[in-house]
Amino acid sequence: NKCIKTQCLYDRMGKKIKKEAEPQPNHAFELLPIETKSAATVILMLQSPEEEVLVKALEAIYRFAEKGDENKSSLMALGAVEPLTCLITHESKIVCRNAFMALGVMVSDNDVKRLIKRLNIIPSIITKLAPEEDVVIHEFATLLLAHLSVDMTCKVQIFHNDGLEPLFHLLSSPDPDVKKNSVECIYNLVQEFSSRVAVHKLNGLPPLLELLSSEFPIIQQFALRTLESISKDRDSRTAFREQHGFARLLEFLTNKEFSDLHEEALKVISNCMEETESMQLIQENGGLEKLLQFLITPTAHDIQATAVKAISRAAQSSENRKILHEQNVEKAIIELLAVENDSIRTAACQAVSAMSKNLSSRDTFRQFDGIRLLVQLLNSEGNEVKGVAAEALSSLTHRNQLNAYAVYEAEGDKLLVQLLQNGSPPAVVHAAAVLNNMASQEVLRSSIISHGAMQALLKPLHSTDKPTLTSATQAVAALTCDAEGRTEFKNVGGLPQLVNLLTSKDADIRRNACWAVSVCANDEPAATEMCRLGALEILQEINCSMSRKNTFSGVALQKLLDSNLSVKYSLTGRLFPTDITTDGFYDPGQTKDGQRVPDLEDIAKQVINQRRAIIAVNGNPPAEIIADSQEKVQQESPTETHISSVMSSKGSVRKTRDRVSCGAIYSVVVKVIMKLR
């Protein structure tokens, strides 16, 4: 029997029969092939402990998610994300790889990305960047990090989990997708300061520079953008020089095949050119000539604009400005002012402003007709171009009378006045600054006023923008330095707002307003009007405050008093030998500080009272009054007097006959020099 059990079986007739399969144990489950078209069923299979089931389920999810965004959203809604994030750490490399592939495809969906962020799997992803891991895992792990690193919280988490170093190592990966994802992630990370600083410490510049030789433009682009961000840090710029970064960039710029990326390369150079050491190195390597070639050679407008921006950055240093001036950079910039492209014109105007800090460059711009071109740009349709053109003119005319006159010859004063009325706030600031620079020349000042500058300044004086108010009040002070300007400013109604600015809480605005008031107060009519508006009381209050008084507040108060001797005598009780009383002087009596001194019109309107008479001086009365004055005084009753011609607070002559008493005004014809105490 034993032999039968262990060998072939025979029937009773002695014939050999087929051996049947041994039965399965009772606890074993028979093989069950499953076919399903339900995503929910596949997601349930992610809970299986069997590796083969997991592999097939993950493959199915990957293929399904790859078909479109709707599928990614539905997978998330069915709860696929959580089990997938658990499977990226599975002990099976195949399961781990497939889980990364599925997550990597799904992470482009914003909702999926937010959920992954909450699940805190970044440390697990970073551990899979080790060199011994599969290249496919590297590809999709870096893809996940590239998407997540856009978020600031994830940036910080990647940095604090030492994610930068393995990413730099992966820049040398033979797989282009791994390179692309890694450099994209690095680019996102270096937007944050701590990551930027860490780059040169981790020796990250050499692998980044190597990517410039990649055959894939997208990799080159991310490498250049990363270098641009890194070069904002001073230490990184030093490391960039030490790694011969300029030579690599100049080599890149000379290759016409990479012309689409030349703009990105110029941005890196632009960041570095602000330092004199970098500028000298670029000049030694022939980079400056190459840069100027980009300026004058008609290429893509973006490239030309970026090249001239690099010049502007370089011109922030006085040493660099000297080098650029020696290379006749002004001539190249002027040519760009005539290019029919707003981005180039804007960049060129900014370069003019930067180079104008060099005194020789200011003259060069004028000699090459740059001022005329800038004036023409004030007529541009774009507000930005107008603003930067006005800024350039402001820089050129600063302490340069020849350039100011050149603006006048190009009829720029008229356009600048128009800009005060309809320009953007920056344009108004710079336009007012140019007019301020021009106003020191009488001919120019008269021309500016004739174009309606005083009326145009009213709008900026009512602005709430501090730079606009500051520039406008400075322009008022410059344009009212003669009687013509002061009269015009008073006539257009500018004095009330100027007085109002004395109450500003901003120290700079208050100081400039005081300056403008001190200039306007040189005319008696303007001074009288400002006193009527309360300027005197405001200035007294300012000068009594240690925190609010300024250099010009005391001057403004003194000017107001000097131009209004009646008020000065009332407040101080004395006049000086240099104070010459004229038609309209009166003695209103002692007035305390902070109290308003009444003018003649106010006094004339007072009711009869027992106060002493108000003495009003008419220094130049009509001849007939002189002849008849004594006779009329005798004929008139003690309660009547004739009021002769007396200057009013507005400077006009009053010829009236009023009934007054002791508190009324007595006209006294004074033809002798009074010794005033």
C-alpha positions as CSV (number, residue, x, y, z in Angstrom):
1,N,0.0,0.0,0.0
2,K,2.8,2.4,0.8
3,C,4.3,1.8,-2.6
4,I,1.0,2.6,-4.3
5,K,0.8,5.9,-2.5
6,T,4.2,7.0,-3.4
7,Q,4.4,5.6,-7.0
8,C,2.0,5.5,-9.9
9,L,-1.5,4.3,-9.3
10,Y,-2.9,1.2,-11.1
11,D,-6.5,0.1,-11.4
12,R,-7.7,-3.3,-10.5
13,M,-7.0,-4.6,-14.1
14,G,-3.4,-3.6,-13.7
15,K,-3.6,-0.7,-16.1
16,K,-1.8,2.6,-15.2
17,I,-4.1,5.5,-14.4
18,K,-3.5,9.3,-14.3
19,K,-2.5,10.7,-11.0
20,E,-4.8,13.5,-9.8
21,A,-3.6,16.8,-8.4
22,E,-3.2,16.9,-4.7
23,P,-6.0,18.9,-3.0
24,Q,-5.2,22.5,-1.6
25,P,-5.1,22.9,2.1
26,N,-8.4,24.0,3.6
27,H,-7.1,27.4,4.7
28,A,-5.7,28.4,1.2
29,F,-7.7,30.7,-1.2
30,E,-7.7,29.7,-4.8
31,L,-6.3,32.1,-7.4
32,L,-8.8,34.7,-8.2
33,P,-8.2,36.8,-11.4
34,I,-10.1,40.1,-11.1
35,E,-10.9,42.5,-13.9
36,T,-12.5,45.9,-12.9
37,K,-13.2,49.2,-14.5
38,S,-14.0,50.9,-11.3
39,A,-11.4,53.3,-9.8
40,A,-12.9,52.8,-6.4
41,T,-12.2,49.1,-6.6
42,V,-8.6,49.7,-7.6
43,I,-8.1,52.2,-4.7
44,L,-9.4,49.5,-2.3
45,M,-6.7,47.2,-3.6
46,L,-4.1,49.7,-2.3
47,Q,-4.8,48.2,1.1
48,S,-3.7,44.8,0.0
49,P,-0.7,43.2,1.7
50,E,0.3,41.4,-1.5
51,E,3.0,43.1,-3.5
52,E,1.7,41.9,-6.9
53,V,-1.7,43.4,-6.2
54,L,-0.2,46.7,-5.1
55,V,2.0,46.9,-8.2
56,K,-0.9,46.3,-10.6
57,A,-3.2,48.7,-8.7
58,L,-0.6,51.5,-8.8
59,E,0.1,51.0,-12.5
60,A,-3.7,51.3,-13.1
61,I,-3.9,54.5,-11.1
62,Y,-0.9,56.0,-12.8
63,R,-2.4,55.3,-16.3
64,F,-5.8,56.6,-15.2
65,A,-4.4,59.9,-13.7
66,E,-2.2,60.5,-16.7
67,K,-5.3,60.8,-18.9
68,G,-6.5,64.2,-17.6
69,D,-7.2,66.6,-14.7
70,E,-10.7,65.3,-14.1
71,N,-9.3,61.8,-13.4
72,K,-6.9,63.3,-10.8
73,S,-9.7,65.1,-9.1
74,S,-11.9,62.0,-9.0
75,L,-9.0,59.8,-7.6
76,M,-8.5,62.4,-4.8
77,A,-12.2,62.4,-4.1
78,L,-12.2,58.6,-3.8
79,G,-9.4,58.8,-1.2
80,A,-6.4,57.7,-3.3
81,V,-3.9,60.2,-2.0
82,E,-3.5,59.0,1.6
83,P,-2.7,55.4,0.8
84,L,-0.3,56.5,-2.0
85,T,1.7,58.7,0.4
86,C,2.0,55.7,2.6
87,L,3.3,53.4,-0.2
88,I,6.2,55.7,-1.1
89,T,8.1,54.2,1.8
90,H,7.1,50.6,1.0
91,E,9.9,48.0,1.4
92,S,9.3,46.9,-2.1
93,K,11.2,49.1,-4.6
94,I,8.7,48.4,-7.3
95,V,5.8,49.4,-5.1
96,C,7.7,52.4,-4.0
97,R,8.5,53.4,-7.5
98,N,4.9,53.0,-8.8
99,A,3.6,55.0,-5.8
100,F,5.9,57.9,-6.7
101,M,4.9,57.7,-10.3
102,A,1.2,57.9,-9.4
103,L,1.7,60.8,-6.9
104,G,4.0,62.6,-9.3
105,V,1.3,62.7,-11.9
106,M,-1.4,63.7,-9.6
107,V,0.4,66.5,-7.8
108,S,-0.2,68.9,-10.7
109,D,-3.8,69.2,-9.4
110,N,-4.0,72.0,-6.8
111,D,-6.3,70.2,-4.5
112,V,-4.0,67.2,-4.5
113,K,-1.1,69.5,-3.8
114,R,-2.8,71.0,-0.8
115,L,-3.6,67.6,0.6
116,I,-0.1,66.3,0.2
117,K,1.2,69.4,1.9
118,R,-1.0,68.7,4.9
119,L,0.1,65.0,5.0
120,N,3.7,66.2,5.7
121,I,5.5,63.7,3.5
122,I,8.4,66.0,2.5
123,P,10.9,64.3,4.8
124,S,10.0,60.9,3.3
125,I,10.5,62.3,-0.2
126,I,13.9,63.7,0.6
127,T,15.1,60.4,1.9
128,K,14.4,58.9,-1.6
129,L,16.9,61.3,-3.2
130,A,19.8,59.2,-2.1
131,P,22.2,58.1,-4.9
132,E,21.3,54.4,-4.5
133,E,17.7,54.9,-5.3
134,D,16.2,54.0,-8.7
135,V,16.4,56.8,-11.3
136,V,12.6,56.6,-11.8
137,I,12.1,57.3,-8.1
138,H,14.5,60.3,-8.5
139,E,12.5,61.6,-11.4
140,F,9.1,61.5,-9.7
141,A,10.4,62.5,-6.2
142,T,12.0,65.6,-7.6
143,L,8.8,66.3,-9.6
144,L,6.9,66.2,-6.4
145,L,9.3,68.6,-4.7
146,A,9.3,70.9,-7.7
147,H,5.5,71.3,-7.4
148,L,5.5,71.6,-3.6
149,S,8.4,74.1,-3.4
150,V,6.2,76.8,-4.9
151,D,4.6,77.1,-1.5
152,M,6.5,79.1,1.1
153,T,5.8,76.6,3.9
154,C,7.1,73.8,1.8
155,K,10.2,75.8,0.9
156,V,11.1,76.2,4.5
157,Q,10.4,72.5,5.2
158,I,12.6,71.3,2.3
159,F,15.4,73.6,3.5
160,H,15.2,72.5,7.2
161,N,15.1,68.9,6.1
162,D,18.4,69.3,4.2
163,G,16.8,68.9,0.8
164,L,19.1,71.3,-1.0
165,E,22.3,69.2,-0.9
166,P,20.8,66.0,-2.5
167,L,19.1,68.2,-5.2
168,F,22.5,69.7,-6.1
169,H,23.9,66.2,-6.4
170,L,21.1,65.2,-8.7
171,L,22.0,68.0,-11.1
172,S,24.7,65.6,-12.3
173,S,22.2,62.8,-13.0
174,P,22.4,61.2,-16.4
175,D,18.6,61.5,-16.7
176,P,17.5,64.9,-18.1
177,D,14.1,64.7,-16.4
178,V,15.8,64.4,-13.0
179,K,18.1,67.3,-13.9
180,K,15.1,69.4,-15.0
181,N,13.0,68.7,-11.9
182,S,16.0,69.2,-9.6
183,V,17.0,72.6,-11.0
184,E,13.4,73.7,-11.1
185,C,13.0,72.9,-7.4
186,I,16.3,74.7,-6.6
187,Y,15.1,77.7,-8.5
188,N,11.9,77.8,-6.4
189,L,13.9,77.4,-3.2
190,V,16.4,80.2,-3.8
191,Q,13.6,82.7,-3.9
192,E,13.9,82.5,-0.1
193,F,17.0,84.2,1.4
194,S,18.3,81.3,3.6
195,S,18.4,79.0,0.6
196,R,20.2,81.6,-1.5
197,V,22.9,82.0,1.1
198,A,23.3,78.2,1.4
199,V,24.0,77.7,-2.3
200,H,27.7,78.7,-2.3
201,K,28.2,76.9,1.1
202,L,27.0,73.7,-0.5
203,N,29.2,74.3,-3.5
204,G,26.1,74.5,-5.7
205,L,27.5,76.9,-8.3
206,P,29.7,74.5,-10.3
207,P,26.8,72.0,-11.2
208,L,24.6,74.9,-12.0
209,L,27.1,76.4,-14.4
210,E,27.5,73.0,-16.0
211,L,23.8,73.0,-16.9
212,L,24.5,75.9,-19.3
213,S,25.9,73.4,-21.7
214,S,22.8,71.2,-21.6
215,E,21.1,70.3,-24.9
216,F,17.7,71.0,-23.3
217,P,16.7,74.7,-23.3
218,I,14.3,74.3,-20.4
219,I,17.2,73.1,-18.2
220,Q,19.4,76.0,-19.4
221,Q,16.6,78.4,-18.6
222,F,16.0,77.2,-15.1
223,A,19.8,77.2,-14.5
224,L,20.0,80.9,-15.6
225,R,17.0,81.9,-13.5
226,T,18.5,80.2,-10.5
227,L,21.8,82.0,-11.1
228,E,20.0,85.3,-11.4
229,S,18.4,84.8,-8.0
230,I,21.6,83.6,-6.4
231,S,23.6,86.5,-7.7
232,K,21.5,88.9,-5.6
233,D,23.5,87.7,-2.6
234,R,27.0,89.4,-2.2
235,D,28.8,86.2,-1.1
236,S,27.3,84.3,-4.0
237,R,28.6,87.0,-6.4
238,T,32.0,86.5,-4.9
239,A,31.8,82.8,-5.4
240,F,30.5,83.3,-8.9
241,R,33.6,85.3,-9.8
242,E,35.8,82.6,-8.2
243,Q,34.1,79.9,-10.2
244,H,34.8,81.8,-13.5
245,G,31.1,82.3,-13.9
246,F,31.5,85.4,-16.1
247,A,33.6,83.5,-18.6
248,R,30.9,80.8,-18.8
249,L,28.2,83.4,-19.3
250,L,30.1,85.4,-22.0
251,E,30.7,82.1,-23.8
252,F,27.0,81.5,-23.6
253,L,26.2,85.0,-25.0
254,T,28.5,84.5,-28.0
255,N,26.6,81.4,-29.0
256,K,23.8,82.4,-31.4
257,E,22.1,79.1,-30.9
258,F,21.2,80.2,-27.4
259,S,19.8,83.6,-28.5
260,D,16.4,82.9,-27.0
261,L,18.1,82.7,-23.6
262,H,20.5,85.6,-23.9
263,E,18.1,87.8,-22.0
264,E,18.2,85.5,-19.0
265,A,22.1,85.5,-19.1
266,L,22.1,89.3,-19.3
267,K,20.0,89.4,-16.1
268,V,22.7,87.4,-14.2
269,I,25.4,89.8,-15.5
270,S,23.2,92.8,-14.5
271,N,23.1,91.7,-10.9
272,C,26.9,91.3,-10.8
273,M,27.8,94.5,-12.5
274,E,26.9,96.8,-9.6
275,E,30.2,95.7,-7.9
276,T,33.4,97.3,-9.1
277,E,35.3,94.0,-8.9
278,S,32.8,92.3,-11.2
279,M,32.8,95.3,-13.6
280,Q,36.6,95.2,-13.9
281,L,36.5,91.4,-14.4
282,I,33.9,91.8,-17.1
283,Q,35.9,94.5,-18.8
284,E,39.1,92.4,-18.7
285,N,37.2,89.5,-20.3
286,G,35.8,91.6,-23.1
287,G,32.4,91.4,-21.6
288,L,31.7,95.2,-21.6
289,E,32.3,95.5,-25.3
290,K,30.0,92.5,-25.8
291,L,27.3,94.2,-23.6
292,L,27.5,97.4,-25.6
293,Q,27.2,95.4,-28.8
294,F,23.8,94.2,-27.5
295,L,22.8,97.8,-27.1
296,I,23.6,99.0,-30.6
297,T,22.8,95.9,-32.6
298,P,19.1,95.5,-33.5
299,T,18.0,92.3,-31.8
300,A,15.0,91.3,-29.9
301,H,13.6,94.2,-27.9
302,D,13.6,92.3,-24.7
303,I,17.3,91.6,-25.1
304,Q,18.2,95.2,-25.8
305,A,16.1,96.4,-22.8
306,T,17.8,93.9,-20.5
307,A,21.2,95.0,-21.8
308,V,20.5,98.6,-21.0
309,K,19.1,97.7,-17.6
310,A,22.5,96.0,-16.9
311,I,24.2,99.4,-17.7
312,S,21.8,101.1,-15.2
313,R,22.8,98.6,-12.5
314,A,26.5,99.1,-13.3
315,A,26.1,102.9,-13.2
316,Q,25.1,102.8,-9.5
317,S,28.8,102.8,-8.7
318,S,30.9,106.0,-9.3
319,E,33.9,103.9,-10.4
320,N,31.7,102.0,-12.8
321,R,30.3,105.3,-14.2
322,K,33.8,106.4,-15.0
323,I,34.5,103.2,-16.9
324,L,31.2,103.4,-18.8
325,H,31.8,107.0,-19.7
326,E,35.2,106.1,-21.1
327,Q,33.4,103.6,-23.3
328,N,31.1,106.3,-24.7
329,V,28.1,104.5,-23.3
330,E,26.0,107.7,-23.4
331,K,26.0,107.7,-27.2
332,A,24.6,104.1,-27.3
333,I,21.9,105.0,-24.7
334,I,20.8,108.1,-26.7
335,E,20.3,105.9,-29.8
336,L,18.0,103.7,-27.8
337,L,15.8,106.7,-26.9
338,A,14.7,106.9,-30.5
339,V,13.7,103.2,-30.8
340,E,10.0,102.7,-31.3
341,N,9.5,100.4,-28.3
342,D,8.4,101.5,-24.8
343,S,10.3,98.9,-22.9
344,I,13.6,100.0,-24.5
345,R,12.8,103.7,-24.1
346,T,11.9,103.2,-20.5
347,A,15.2,101.3,-19.8
348,A,17.2,103.9,-21.7
349,C,15.7,106.8,-19.7
350,Q,16.5,104.9,-16.5
351,A,20.1,104.5,-17.8
352,V,20.3,108.3,-18.4
353,S,19.2,108.9,-14.8
354,A,21.9,106.6,-13.5
355,M,24.7,107.9,-15.7
356,S,23.8,111.5,-14.9
357,K,25.3,111.1,-11.5
358,N,28.6,111.5,-13.5
359,L,29.0,115.3,-14.2
360,S,30.8,114.7,-17.5
361,S,28.0,112.4,-18.6
362,R,25.4,115.2,-18.2
363,D,27.3,117.3,-20.7
364,T,27.7,114.4,-23.0
365,F,24.0,113.7,-23.1
366,R,23.4,117.3,-24.0
367,Q,26.1,117.4,-26.7
368,F,24.7,114.3,-28.4
369,D,21.1,115.8,-28.5
370,G,19.8,113.5,-25.8
371,I,17.8,116.2,-24.0
372,R,15.8,117.0,-27.1
373,L,14.9,113.3,-27.4
374,L,13.9,113.1,-23.8
375,V,11.7,116.1,-24.2
376,Q,9.9,114.4,-27.1
377,L,9.2,111.4,-24.9
378,L,7.2,113.7,-22.6
379,N,4.6,113.5,-25.4
380,S,4.5,109.7,-25.3
381,E,1.2,107.9,-24.8
382,G,2.5,105.7,-22.0
383,N,2.5,107.1,-18.5
384,E,5.6,105.1,-17.6
385,V,7.7,106.5,-20.4
386,K,6.6,110.1,-19.5
387,G,7.6,109.5,-15.9
388,V,11.0,108.1,-16.6
389,A,11.7,110.7,-19.2
390,A,10.9,113.4,-16.7
391,E,13.1,111.7,-14.1
392,A,16.0,111.6,-16.6
393,L,15.5,115.4,-17.3
394,S,15.4,116.0,-13.5
395,S,18.8,114.2,-13.1
396,L,20.3,116.0,-16.1
397,T,19.2,119.5,-15.0
398,H,20.3,119.1,-11.4
399,R,22.8,121.9,-10.8
400,N,23.4,122.1,-14.6
401,Q,22.2,125.4,-16.0
402,L,23.2,124.6,-19.6
403,N,21.0,121.4,-19.5
404,A,18.2,123.4,-18.0
405,Y,18.4,125.9,-20.8
406,A,18.5,123.1,-23.3
407,V,15.2,121.8,-22.0
408,Y,13.8,125.3,-22.5
409,E,15.1,125.5,-26.1
410,A,13.4,122.1,-26.8
411,E,10.2,123.7,-25.5
412,G,10.2,121.2,-22.7
413,D,8.8,123.7,-20.1
414,K,5.4,123.7,-21.7
415,L,5.2,119.8,-21.8
416,L,6.4,119.7,-18.2
417,V,3.6,122.0,-17.1
418,Q,1.1,119.8,-18.9
419,L,2.5,116.8,-17.1
420,L,1.8,118.5,-13.7
421,Q,-1.9,118.4,-14.5
422,N,-2.4,115.0,-16.2
423,G,0.7,112.9,-15.2
424,S,1.0,110.0,-12.9
425,P,2.2,110.8,-9.3
426,P,5.9,109.8,-10.2
427,A,5.7,111.9,-13.4
428,V,4.4,114.9,-11.5
429,V,7.2,114.6,-8.9
430,H,9.9,114.6,-11.6
431,A,8.2,117.2,-13.7
432,A,8.1,119.6,-10.7
433,A,11.7,118.8,-10.0
434,V,12.8,119.8,-13.5
435,L,10.8,123.1,-13.3
436,N,12.5,123.7,-9.9
437,N,15.9,123.2,-11.5
438,M,15.0,125.5,-14.4
439,A,13.5,128.3,-12.3
440,S,16.8,129.8,-11.1
441,Q,17.1,131.4,-14.6
442,E,14.8,134.4,-15.0
443,V,14.0,133.9,-18.7
444,L,13.2,130.2,-18.1
445,R,11.1,131.1,-15.0
446,S,9.1,133.6,-16.9
447,S,8.4,131.2,-19.7
448,I,7.3,128.5,-17.2
449,I,4.9,130.9,-15.5
450,S,3.5,132.0,-18.9
451,H,2.6,128.4,-19.7
452,G,0.3,128.3,-16.6
453,A,2.6,126.6,-14.1
454,M,1.0,128.2,-11.1
455,Q,-2.5,127.0,-12.1
456,A,-1.0,123.5,-12.9
457,L,0.6,123.3,-9.4
458,L,-2.7,123.6,-7.6
459,K,-3.6,119.9,-8.3
460,P,-0.3,118.5,-6.9
461,L,-0.6,120.8,-3.9
462,H,-3.9,119.1,-3.0
463,S,-2.4,115.6,-3.4
464,T,-2.2,113.1,-0.5
465,D,1.1,111.7,-1.9
466,K,4.1,112.8,0.1
467,P,6.6,112.9,-2.7
468,T,4.1,114.9,-4.9
469,L,3.5,117.4,-2.1
470,T,7.2,117.8,-1.4
471,S,8.1,118.3,-5.0
472,A,5.2,120.7,-5.6
473,T,5.9,123.0,-2.7
474,Q,9.6,123.1,-3.7
475,A,8.5,124.2,-7.2
476,V,6.3,126.9,-5.7
477,A,9.2,128.2,-3.7
478,A,11.4,128.3,-6.8
479,L,8.8,129.9,-9.1
480,T,7.7,132.6,-6.6
481,C,11.1,134.1,-6.1
482,D,10.1,137.2,-8.0
483,A,7.0,139.5,-7.9
484,E,5.6,138.0,-11.2
485,G,5.5,134.5,-9.8
486,R,4.1,135.6,-6.4
487,T,1.4,137.7,-8.0
488,E,0.4,134.8,-10.3
489,F,0.4,132.3,-7.5
490,K,-1.8,134.5,-5.4
491,N,-4.2,135.3,-8.3
492,V,-4.8,131.6,-9.1
493,G,-5.7,130.9,-5.5
494,G,-2.7,128.9,-4.4
495,L,-2.1,130.6,-1.0
496,P,-5.0,128.9,0.9
497,Q,-3.7,125.4,0.2
498,L,-0.1,126.5,0.9
499,V,-1.1,127.8,4.3
500,N,-3.1,124.6,4.9
501,L,0.1,122.5,4.3
502,L,1.7,124.3,7.3
503,T,-0.6,122.1,9.5
504,S,0.7,118.8,7.9
505,K,1.7,116.1,10.3
506,D,4.6,115.2,8.0
507,A,7.8,117.0,9.0
508,D,9.2,117.2,5.4
509,I,5.9,118.6,3.9
510,R,5.7,121.1,6.8
511,R,9.3,122.2,6.3
512,N,8.8,122.7,2.5
513,A,5.6,124.5,3.1
514,C,7.3,126.9,5.5
515,W,10.0,127.5,2.8
516,A,7.4,128.3,0.2
517,V,5.6,130.6,2.6
518,S,8.8,132.5,3.4
519,V,9.3,133.1,-0.3
520,C,5.7,134.2,-1.0
521,A,5.8,136.5,2.1
522,N,8.2,138.8,0.3
523,D,5.2,140.6,-1.2
524,E,3.0,142.6,1.1
525,P,-0.3,141.6,-0.6
526,A,0.6,137.9,-0.4
527,A,1.8,138.3,3.2
528,T,-1.4,140.1,4.2
529,E,-3.5,137.4,2.5
530,M,-1.6,134.6,4.3
531,C,-2.0,136.4,7.6
532,R,-5.7,136.6,6.9
533,L,-5.8,132.9,6.3
534,G,-4.2,132.2,9.7
535,A,-0.6,131.5,8.6
536,L,0.7,133.7,11.4
537,E,-1.0,131.8,14.2
538,I,0.0,128.5,12.7
539,L,3.7,129.5,12.4
540,Q,3.7,130.9,16.0
541,E,2.3,127.5,17.2
542,I,4.9,125.6,15.1
543,N,7.8,127.7,16.5
544,C,6.7,127.1,20.0
545,S,6.9,123.3,19.6
546,M,10.3,121.7,19.9
547,S,9.2,118.7,17.8
548,R,7.4,120.7,15.0
549,K,9.6,123.7,14.4
550,N,12.1,123.5,11.6
551,T,14.8,125.5,9.7
552,F,12.2,127.5,7.7
553,S,9.4,128.0,10.2
554,G,11.2,130.9,12.0
555,V,12.2,132.4,8.7
556,A,8.6,132.2,7.4
557,L,7.3,133.9,10.5
558,Q,9.8,136.7,10.3
559,K,9.1,137.2,6.6
560,L,5.4,137.5,7.3
561,L,6.0,140.1,10.0
562,D,8.5,142.1,7.8
563,S,6.0,142.3,5.0
564,N,3.1,143.2,7.4
565,L,4.5,145.9,9.7
566,S,1.1,146.6,11.3
567,V,1.0,143.0,12.5
568,K,4.6,143.1,13.5
569,Y,4.2,146.2,15.6
570,S,1.1,144.8,17.2
571,L,2.8,141.6,18.2
572,T,6.3,142.8,19.1
573,G,5.6,146.4,20.1
574,R,8.6,147.7,18.0
575,L,9.9,148.3,14.5
576,F,13.4,148.6,13.3
577,P,15.1,151.3,11.3
578,T,14.9,149.1,8.2
579,D,11.1,148.7,8.6
580,I,9.7,151.4,6.3
581,T,6.0,152.1,6.8
582,T,4.0,152.7,3.6
583,D,0.4,153.4,2.7
584,G,-1.8,151.2,4.8
585,F,0.2,151.0,8.0
586,Y,-2.0,151.1,11.1
587,D,-1.6,150.4,14.9
588,P,-4.2,148.0,16.0
589,G,-2.8,147.9,19.6
590,Q,-1.0,145.2,21.5
591,T,-1.9,141.6,20.5
592,K,-0.8,138.4,22.3
593,D,0.9,135.5,20.5
594,G,-1.6,133.1,19.0
595,Q,-4.3,135.8,18.7
596,R,-5.3,137.1,15.3
597,V,-4.5,140.7,14.5
598,P,-7.6,142.3,13.0
599,D,-7.1,144.0,9.6
600,L,-8.5,147.4,8.7
601,E,-11.7,146.1,7.2
602,D,-12.5,144.2,10.4
603,I,-11.8,147.2,12.5
604,A,-14.0,149.4,10.3
605,K,-16.9,147.1,10.8
606,Q,-16.7,147.3,14.6
607,V,-19.5,149.0,16.5
608,I,-18.8,152.3,18.3
609,N,-17.0,151.8,21.6
610,Q,-14.8,153.7,24.1
611,R,-11.5,152.1,23.1
612,R,-8.6,154.3,21.8
613,A,-8.5,155.4,18.2
614,I,-6.8,153.2,15.6
615,I,-4.1,155.2,13.9
616,A,-3.8,154.5,10.1
617,V,-1.0,155.9,8.1
618,N,-1.5,157.2,4.5
619,G,1.9,158.0,3.3
620,N,0.9,159.3,-0.1
621,P,-2.6,160.9,0.1
622,P,-4.2,162.9,-2.8
623,A,-3.1,166.6,-3.0
624,E,-6.5,168.1,-2.4
625,I,-6.8,166.3,0.9
626,I,-3.6,167.9,2.1
627,A,-4.9,171.4,1.2
628,D,-8.3,170.9,2.8
629,S,-7.5,168.6,5.7
630,Q,-7.2,171.3,8.4
631,E,-10.4,173.1,7.3
632,K,-12.4,169.9,7.1
633,V,-11.3,168.8,10.6
634,Q,-12.6,172.2,12.0
635,Q,-15.9,172.0,10.1
636,E,-16.7,168.4,11.0
637,S,-18.2,167.5,14.3
638,P,-16.1,165.7,17.0
639,T,-17.9,162.5,16.2
640,E,-17.1,162.6,12.4
641,T,-14.0,162.3,10.4
642,H,-13.1,161.9,6.8
643,I,-11.3,158.7,6.0
644,S,-8.7,159.4,3.3
645,S,-7.2,157.0,0.9
646,V,-5.8,154.0,2.9
647,M,-4.5,150.7,1.6
648,S,-6.7,147.8,2.4
649,S,-5.5,144.4,3.3
650,K,-5.7,143.4,-0.3
651,G,-3.6,146.4,-1.4
652,S,-6.5,148.3,-2.9
653,V,-7.3,152.0,-2.1
654,R,-10.4,152.8,-0.1
655,K,-12.1,156.2,-0.4
656,T,-15.0,156.2,1.9
657,R,-16.7,158.5,4.4
658,D,-17.8,156.8,7.6
659,R,-19.2,157.9,10.9
660,V,-16.9,156.6,13.7
661,S,-16.2,157.4,17.4
662,C,-13.2,157.0,19.6
663,G,-12.8,153.4,18.6
664,A,-12.9,154.4,14.9
665,I,-10.1,154.9,12.3
666,Y,-8.5,158.3,12.1
667,S,-6.6,159.1,9.0
668,V,-3.3,160.9,9.6
669,V,-1.3,162.3,6.7
670,V,2.3,161.7,7.6
671,K,4.9,163.5,5.6
672,V,7.7,163.3,8.2
673,I,9.9,160.4,9.2
674,M,8.6,159.1,12.4
675,K,10.9,157.8,15.0
676,L,9.3,154.5,16.0
677,R,10.2,152.8,19.1
